[in-house]
Amino acid sequence: MPKTLKPWNLISERLILEKKPYLKVYLQDVELPNGKVVKDYIRLKLPDFVVILAMLESGEFVMEKSYKNGIGKVILETPAGMIEDGEISLNAAKRELLEETGYESNDWKSIGSYTLHANYGCGKAFFFFCEGAKKVAEPDSGDLEEMDVFLMKKEDLFSALDNGKIDLLSVATSIALVRNILEKRTN
């Protein structure tokens, strides 16, 4: 039988960096269940966000390419973005899809939500799959990023995942979750 684990005791917490609304960095002093004190444990607070994989009636997927400065390269990705304060995750997904791509859908499914890094507390990703997406406007994200929005065939998208062409964990996760849904339909 597994033993019962106890949470750490927070002794103190100091905010050392804040870049609204994207990042807060804290230093914590914590006491472990064995009584050991760990000073200056780093805790990151990043906003929750949505990741969307949108499929047209044709079976093609709405994808993006953009430069990501953190890794220094142009990558293949899905629409995604921050959930604003007080916003419901589904509403954020609909807003981000429209802003980034100009597409809308009336058929949305939540396909999971996951914490990205449990040791540091780095935000939660909410994943959505929408079908029957239609272009209704031109993209207008207002972001710093320059994006190329395009359509990708299912087999090409799944091949990109299988062949290591996806750089972001959130994008790989969304593709794998949707592939699982689509494969269950055909079995």
Protein Blocks (a to p, Z undefined) as FASTA:
>chain_A
ZZdddddddfbdcdfbdcdfkbccdddddddfkopacehiacdddddddddddddfkopa
cddddddfknopacdddddddddehiafklmmmmmmmmmnopacfbdcdebdcdfblmno
najadddddehiacfbdcdehpabdcddddddfklmmmmmmnopafbfklmmmmmmmmmm
mmmmmZZ
